[in-house]
Amino acid sequence: MTHSTSARDVVEAVKDVDFPAGKDRLIEAASRSGAAPDVVKALRGIPAEQYANREEVARSVRVDPDSDLGLSPAQRAEQARKGGRPGQSQHLRDVPKPPIEEELDS
């Protein structure tokens, strides 16, 4: 299954939501904002829980692994090995930078 929705699309669709917000309110807001059907569909696939901010929503929604998240292949591999919270898209889980990238950034 191909996911054409990016994390940026999802965040943009829920930009007017006051947080914390539940899944139903996020879906309603995206529909009202005229979000693409793929974005609304992606929001329907998130776990039914309270989200504290847009970042939590973006981490929970299933999007294209090569979307605009800026993760290196090493970071995506680390995510796959470590896992994350249940219901969270695997490619959106927090991963530390590889040692070489940390060294280059400092």
C-alpha positions as CSV (number, residue, x, y, z in Angstrom):
1,M,0.0,0.0,0.0
2,T,1.4,3.4,-1.0
3,H,1.0,6.4,1.2
4,S,1.1,9.6,-0.8
5,T,0.5,11.8,2.3
6,S,3.4,13.6,3.9
7,A,3.8,14.6,7.5
8,R,3.8,18.2,6.4
9,D,0.3,17.7,4.7
10,V,-1.1,16.3,8.0
11,V,0.3,19.1,10.1
12,E,-1.1,21.7,7.7
13,A,-4.5,20.0,7.8
14,V,-4.7,20.3,11.6
15,K,-3.0,23.7,12.0
16,D,-6.2,25.3,13.4
17,V,-6.9,22.7,16.1
18,D,-6.6,23.6,19.8
19,F,-4.7,20.9,21.6
20,P,-5.1,18.6,23.4
21,A,-7.4,17.0,20.8
22,G,-8.9,13.6,20.1
23,K,-8.9,11.7,16.8
24,D,-12.5,12.8,15.9
25,R,-11.8,16.5,16.4
26,L,-8.6,16.1,14.2
27,I,-10.6,14.4,11.4
28,E,-13.3,17.1,11.6
29,A,-10.8,19.9,11.4
30,A,-9.0,18.3,8.4
31,S,-12.3,17.9,6.6
32,R,-13.3,21.5,7.3
33,S,-9.9,22.8,6.1
34,G,-10.4,21.2,2.8
35,A,-7.6,18.7,3.3
36,A,-7.0,16.1,0.6
37,P,-8.9,12.8,1.0
38,D,-5.6,11.0,1.6
39,V,-4.9,13.2,4.6
40,V,-8.3,12.6,6.1
41,K,-7.9,8.9,5.5
42,A,-4.5,8.9,7.2
43,L,-6.0,10.6,10.2
44,R,-8.7,8.0,10.4
45,G,-6.0,5.4,10.8
46,I,-4.4,6.9,13.9
47,P,-5.1,5.4,17.4
48,A,-8.1,6.9,19.2
49,E,-6.4,8.9,21.9
50,Q,-5.7,12.4,23.0
51,Y,-2.9,14.2,21.2
52,A,-1.0,17.0,22.9
53,N,0.3,18.7,19.8
54,R,0.7,18.5,16.0
55,E,4.0,16.7,16.4
56,E,2.3,13.7,18.1
57,V,-0.3,13.6,15.4
58,A,2.4,13.6,12.7
59,R,4.3,10.8,14.5
60,S,1.2,8.7,14.7
61,V,-0.1,9.0,11.2
62,R,1.1,6.6,8.5
63,V,2.8,8.5,5.7
64,D,5.3,7.9,3.0
65,P,8.6,6.8,4.7
66,D,10.5,9.0,2.2
67,S,8.3,12.1,2.9
68,D,9.7,15.3,4.3
69,L,11.0,14.0,7.7
70,G,14.6,14.4,6.8
71,L,15.8,11.1,8.3
72,S,18.9,9.4,7.0
73,P,18.8,5.8,6.0
74,A,20.8,5.0,9.2
75,Q,18.1,6.7,11.3
76,R,15.3,4.8,9.5
77,A,17.1,1.6,10.1
78,E,17.6,2.4,13.8
79,Q,13.9,3.1,14.1
80,A,13.1,-0.3,12.7
81,R,15.4,-2.0,15.2
82,K,14.2,-0.1,18.3
83,G,10.5,0.1,17.8
84,G,8.3,2.7,19.4
85,R,4.9,3.2,21.1
86,P,2.1,1.0,19.8
87,G,0.1,2.4,16.9
88,Q,2.9,4.7,15.9
89,S,4.2,4.5,12.4
90,Q,7.5,2.8,12.4
91,H,9.3,5.3,10.2
92,L,8.2,8.1,12.6
93,R,9.7,6.8,15.8
94,D,12.3,8.8,17.6
95,V,15.9,7.6,16.8
96,P,19.2,9.1,17.8
97,K,21.6,10.5,15.2
98,P,24.3,8.1,14.2
99,P,27.6,9.0,15.9
100,I,29.2,10.3,12.7
101,E,26.3,12.8,12.2
102,E,26.6,13.9,15.8
103,E,30.3,14.5,15.3
104,L,29.7,16.4,12.1
105,D,27.0,18.6,13.6
106,S,29.2,19.8,16.5
